[in-house]
């Protein structure tokens, strides 16, 4: 019952965060398509991988506690698959954990835990996300990270929580096409940007980039909370039903043994009476 109440609130919060996160992602995508025509310093560009960098960052967002069925194990399996794929490309992996189970899984796997951020089980605001977003952006812009991705359990329904991998940086077209929407055929390079930047592109993107990354991380945390409470409610419901079935089986076994003992005692009394006659 407690998990059901928390699940409902978490579901509402996750659903409310999606429009803003999706629109901010669409904005980043539209700007990325027009990036070739922008006069942005390559070292400060968020649209191109950093040349020479050999480290990829992975943000893993997880619940703080267990008793959520296979949610944590599936999430950590997705993390390991991502790490293996990047290592095959010759990349070093640094992991930023948000949530206790993510931290524990990284340490057990012997991976490099670059940073750990606390995830609140209660109400989450963008203020809680800003330190992680700042770390990722600064390390990407200074050339430490060639890319930044995150793994989190996407809330699909009460019964389905899907481990999802999403690239945060750089804002290239392939990464931003991950929502399944197709762009009409044509040469995107010839398109003019539908945006007017004042005072200039660099200053606007410097203010816009943290908001976009915060929106994506904020949505992922809320999706994680909704997935956690949904998985825990289902697990507790299954555990309650299993305990009830076990109790019924034990009662049936007890009654059978009791009846057998009564029958045995009656048989012994009857046999004794017959012997006395």
C-alpha positions, 0 to 999 in steps of 0.5 A: 500500500505504501509503495502504491501511494509513492508510485502514483506520485512518482508516475505523475512527476515523471509524466509531467517532466517529459514534455519539457525534456522532449522539447529541450531535446528537440531544441538541441537537435534543431540547433545541432543541424544548423551547427555547421553554419555557426561561428563557435570555437571548436574547443567549446563546441557541444556538437563534436566529440573532443579530438584526442580524448579517450575517455567516455563518461557514463552516468548510471541512475539507480534506486537507492534500495533493493526489493525491486525485482529484476530492475537493478540487475537489468540496469547494471547488465545494461551498464556492463554492456555499454562499458564492454562496447566502449572498451572494444573501441579503445575507450576508457570509462569513467562512471558517475553514479546517482543512487546507492545501487549504481554505486554498489554495482560499479564498485563490485564490477571493479569499474572506475567510479569518478563521482557519486551523487545522492539521489533523494527518495522524496521530492527531487528538484533541478537544484539536486541535479545541477552539481552532476550536470556542471561536472559533466559539462565542464569535463566535456568542454575541457576535452576530458570526455569524448562523450557523455551518456547515461543509463537509467530505468525508463518507466513504461508502465506499472509492469514494465521498466526498460533500462535505457541508454541515452547520449547526452553529449555531444549533441550530434544528429545520431544521438538526438535522433534516438526518439524514433522520429525521422527527419524528412529527406533532404540536405540538412546542411543547406537548411538555415537555422530557424533561431536568431541568436543574440548577442551571439551563438556562443553566449546563448549556448553557454546558458542553454546547455546546462538547462538542456543537460539538467532537463535530461538528467532530471527526467531520468531521475524522475523516471527512475523513481517511478520505475522503482516504486512501480517495481517495488509495489509489484514485488510486494504484491507478489510477495503478499500473494505468495505468502497467502498461498503458503499460509493456505497450504500450511493450514491444509497440511495442518488440518490433514495431519490433525485429522489423521491423528484424530483418526488414529486415536479413534482406531486405537480406542476402538481396538482397545474396546474390542480387545476388552470384550 
